[in-house]
């Protein structure tokens, strides 16, 4: 009987063993130095081929109300068009309290 209860518990309530925490963008500055997952809409994309910086702005088109996602130049070719799409990004939050940043080095950090 205990075995059946255990099996039903596991199938009804799957465990999430990931270490990342899902947070809102407005709380991102409180998680500097921590690995988290953030989900929101992509409002803009900035390409600077000279400096090879590719950035996405999530949450808002205003600098102090958004989260900057810096993309490695090596993964840009693998991305689908994502402007105005809802995406989730997992990574370490860097930067300062006024402008948090997540640096994406691998496409597995993006879900859309």
C-alpha positions as protocol buffer text, in pm:
chain_id: "A"
residue {
  index: 1
  type: UNK
  ca { x: 0 y: 0 z: 0 }
}
residue {
  index: 2
  type: UNK
  ca { x: 282 y: 241 z: 87 }
}
residue {
  index: 3
  type: UNK
  ca { x: 441 y: 163 z: -247 }
}
residue {
  index: 4
  type: UNK
  ca { x: 123 y: 263 z: -435 }
}
residue {
  index: 5
  type: UNK
  ca { x: 100 y: 588 z: -241 }
}
residue {
  index: 6
  type: UNK
  ca { x: 463 y: 666 z: -317 }
}
residue {
  index: 7
  type: UNK
  ca { x: 417 y: 593 z: -689 }
}
residue {
  index: 8
  type: UNK
  ca { x: 103 y: 808 z: -711 }
}
residue {
  index: 9
  type: UNK
  ca { x: 276 y: 1092 z: -525 }
}
residue {
  index: 10
  type: UNK
  ca { x: 573 y: 1087 z: -761 }
}
residue {
  index: 11
  type: UNK
  ca { x: 356 y: 1081 z: -1074 }
}
residue {
  index: 12
  type: UNK
  ca { x: 115 y: 1351 z: -953 }
}
residue {
  index: 13
  type: UNK
  ca { x: 382 y: 1585 z: -815 }
}
residue {
  index: 14
  type: UNK
  ca { x: 696 y: 1567 z: -1028 }
}
residue {
  index: 15
  type: UNK
  ca { x: 1006 y: 1701 z: -860 }
}
residue {
  index: 16
  type: UNK
  ca { x: 1187 y: 1999 z: -1003 }
}
residue {
  index: 17
  type: UNK
  ca { x: 1551 y: 1936 z: -924 }
}
residue {
  index: 18
  type: UNK
  ca { x: 1689 y: 2242 z: -1099 }
}
residue {
  index: 19
  type: UNK
  ca { x: 1884 y: 2489 z: -890 }
}
residue {
  index: 20
  type: UNK
  ca { x: 1756 y: 2792 z: -1079 }
}
residue {
  index: 21
  type: UNK
  ca { x: 1486 y: 3012 z: -936 }
}
residue {
  index: 22
  type: UNK
  ca { x: 1222 y: 3175 z: -1156 }
}
residue {
  index: 23
  type: UNK
  ca { x: 1213 y: 3549 z: -1082 }
}
residue {
  index: 24
  type: UNK
  ca { x: 1046 y: 3862 z: -1216 }
}
residue {
  index: 25
  type: UNK
  ca { x: 1256 y: 4117 z: -1402 }
}
residue {
  index: 26
  type: UNK
  ca { x: 1184 y: 4394 z: -1153 }
}
residue {
  index: 27
  type: UNK
  ca { x: 1345 y: 4176 z: -882 }
}
residue {
  index: 28
  type: UNK
  ca { x: 1656 y: 4088 z: -1089 }
}
residue {
  index: 29
  type: UNK
  ca { x: 1876 y: 4346 z: -917 }
}
residue {
  index: 30
  type: UNK
  ca { x: 1825 y: 4156 z: -589 }
}
residue {
  index: 31
  type: UNK
  ca { x: 1982 y: 3842 z: -740 }
}
residue {
  index: 32
  type: UNK
  ca { x: 2321 y: 3978 z: -856 }
}
residue {
  index: 33
  type: UNK
  ca { x: 2571 y: 3688 z: -845 }
}
residue {
  index: 34
  type: UNK
  ca { x: 2301 y: 3418 z: -848 }
}
residue {
  index: 35
  type: UNK
  ca { x: 2185 y: 3186 z: -1124 }
}
residue {
  index: 36
  type: UNK
  ca { x: 1816 y: 3237 z: -1201 }
}
residue {
  index: 37
  type: UNK
  ca { x: 1557 y: 3198 z: -1474 }
}
residue {
  index: 38
  type: UNK
  ca { x: 1376 y: 3504 z: -1606 }
}
residue {
  index: 39
  type: UNK
  ca { x: 1082 y: 3496 z: -1850 }
}
residue {
  index: 40
  type: UNK
  ca { x: 945 y: 3796 z: -2038 }
}
residue {
  index: 41
  type: UNK
  ca { x: 899 y: 3957 z: -2378 }
}
residue {
  index: 42
  type: UNK
  ca { x: 1192 y: 4071 z: -2593 }
}
residue {
  index: 43
  type: UNK
  ca { x: 1144 y: 4443 z: -2655 }
}
residue {
  index: 44
  type: UNK
  ca { x: 1453 y: 4524 z: -2857 }
}
residue {
  index: 45
  type: UNK
  ca { x: 1766 y: 4377 z: -3006 }
}
residue {
  index: 46
  type: UNK
  ca { x: 2091 y: 4570 z: -3042 }
}
residue {
  index: 47
  type: UNK
  ca { x: 2358 y: 4456 z: -3287 }
}
residue {
  index: 48
  type: UNK
  ca { x: 2704 y: 4609 z: -3284 }
}
residue {
  index: 49
  type: UNK
  ca { x: 2913 y: 4416 z: -3534 }
}
residue {
  index: 50
  type: UNK
  ca { x: 3215 y: 4634 z: -3460 }
}
residue {
  index: 51
  type: UNK
  ca { x: 3229 y: 4531 z: -3095 }
}
residue {
  index: 52
  type: UNK
  ca { x: 3052 y: 4197 z: -3156 }
}
residue {
  index: 53
  type: UNK
  ca { x: 2797 y: 4277 z: -2888 }
}
residue {
  index: 54
  type: UNK
  ca { x: 2447 y: 4143 z: -2934 }
}
residue {
  index: 55
  type: UNK
  ca { x: 2195 y: 4240 z: -2670 }
}
residue {
  index: 56
  type: UNK
  ca { x: 1831 y: 4172 z: -2602 }
}
residue {
  index: 57
  type: UNK
  ca { x: 1626 y: 4394 z: -2374 }
}
residue {
  index: 58
  type: UNK
  ca { x: 1363 y: 4202 z: -2176 }
}
residue {
  index: 59
  type: UNK
  ca { x: 1073 y: 4346 z: -1978 }
}
residue {
  index: 60
  type: UNK
  ca { x: 1065 y: 4703 z: -2113 }
}
residue {
  index: 61
  type: UNK
  ca { x: 1225 y: 4926 z: -2369 }
}
residue {
  index: 62
  type: UNK
  ca { x: 1346 y: 5156 z: -2093 }
}
residue {
  index: 63
  type: UNK
  ca { x: 1697 y: 5091 z: -1964 }
}
residue {
  index: 64
  type: UNK
  ca { x: 1640 y: 5098 z: -1586 }
}
residue {
  index: 65
  type: UNK
  ca { x: 1325 y: 4884 z: -1605 }
}
residue {
  index: 66
  type: UNK
  ca { x: 1464 y: 4604 z: -1818 }
}
residue {
  index: 67
  type: UNK
  ca { x: 1707 y: 4316 z: -1805 }
}
residue {
  index: 68
  type: UNK
  ca { x: 1986 y: 4306 z: -2061 }
}
residue {
  index: 69
  type: UNK
  ca { x: 2068 y: 3970 z: -2218 }
}
residue {
  index: 70
  type: UNK
  ca { x: 2415 y: 3973 z: -2378 }
}
residue {
  index: 71
  type: UNK
  ca { x: 2453 y: 3704 z: -2640 }
}
residue {
  index: 72
  type: UNK
  ca { x: 2776 y: 3536 z: -2737 }
}
residue {
  index: 73
  type: UNK
  ca { x: 2855 y: 3609 z: -3103 }
}
residue {
  index: 74
  type: UNK
  ca { x: 2894 y: 3234 z: -3156 }
}
residue {
  index: 75
  type: UNK
  ca { x: 2525 y: 3160 z: -3095 }
}
residue {
  index: 76
  type: UNK
  ca { x: 2368 y: 3444 z: -3294 }
}
residue {
  index: 77
  type: UNK
  ca { x: 2350 y: 3232 z: -3610 }
}
residue {
  index: 78
  type: UNK
  ca { x: 2150 y: 2965 z: -3425 }
}
residue {
  index: 79
  type: UNK
  ca { x: 1878 y: 3199 z: -3300 }
}
residue {
  index: 80
  type: UNK
  ca { x: 1538 y: 3228 z: -3459 }
}
residue {
  index: 81
  type: UNK
  ca { x: 1387 y: 3577 z: -3486 }
}
residue {
  index: 82
  type: UNK
  ca { x: 1286 y: 3651 z: -3128 }
}
residue {
  index: 83
  type: UNK
  ca { x: 1195 y: 4018 z: -3113 }
}
residue {
  index: 84
  type: UNK
  ca { x: 848 y: 4061 z: -2954 }
}
residue {
  index: 85
  type: UNK
  ca { x: 848 y: 3696 z: -2844 }
}
residue {
  index: 86
  type: UNK
  ca { x: 812 y: 3561 z: -2493 }
}
residue {
  index: 87
  type: UNK
  ca { x: 1134 y: 3386 z: -2389 }
}
residue {
  index: 88
  type: UNK
  ca { x: 1292 y: 3240 z: -2077 }
}
residue {
  index: 89
  type: UNK
  ca { x: 1662 y: 3291 z: -2004 }
}
residue {
  index: 90
  type: UNK
  ca { x: 1865 y: 3103 z: -1745 }
}
residue {
  index: 91
  type: UNK
  ca { x: 2198 y: 3234 z: -1628 }
}
residue {
  index: 92
  type: UNK
  ca { x: 2410 y: 3421 z: -1376 }
}
residue {
  index: 93
  type: UNK
  ca { x: 2296 y: 3778 z: -1313 }
}
residue {
  index: 94
  type: UNK
  ca { x: 2585 y: 4021 z: -1336 }
}
residue {
  index: 95
  type: UNK
  ca { x: 2612 y: 4397 z: -1356 }
}
residue {
  index: 96
  type: UNK
  ca { x: 2492 y: 4635 z: -1089 }
}
residue {
  index: 97
  type: UNK
  ca { x: 2161 y: 4717 z: -924 }
}
residue {
  index: 98
  type: UNK
  ca { x: 2072 y: 4978 z: -1186 }
}
residue {
  index: 99
  type: UNK
  ca { x: 2122 y: 4749 z: -1487 }
}
residue {
  index: 100
  type: UNK
  ca { x: 2133 y: 4371 z: -1433 }
}
residue {
  index: 101
  type: UNK
  ca { x: 2278 y: 4161 z: -1715 }
}
residue {
  index: 102
  type: UNK
  ca { x: 2277 y: 3790 z: -1805 }
}
residue {
  index: 103
  type: UNK
  ca { x: 2548 y: 3670 z: -2044 }
}
residue {
  index: 104
  type: UNK
  ca { x: 2425 y: 3384 z: -2266 }
}
residue {
  index: 105
  type: UNK
  ca { x: 2703 y: 3158 z: -2394 }
}
residue {
  index: 106
  type: UNK
  ca { x: 2493 y: 2862 z: -2507 }
}
residue {
  index: 107
  type: UNK
  ca { x: 2155 y: 2826 z: -2678 }
}
residue {
  index: 108
  type: UNK
  ca { x: 2044 y: 2587 z: -2402 }
}
residue {
  index: 109
  type: UNK
  ca { x: 2013 y: 2894 z: -2176 }
}
residue {
  index: 110
  type: UNK
  ca { x: 1727 y: 3024 z: -2396 }
}
residue {
  index: 111
  type: UNK
  ca { x: 1377 y: 2877 z: -2419 }
}
residue {
  index: 112
  type: UNK
  ca { x: 1115 y: 3019 z: -2655 }
}
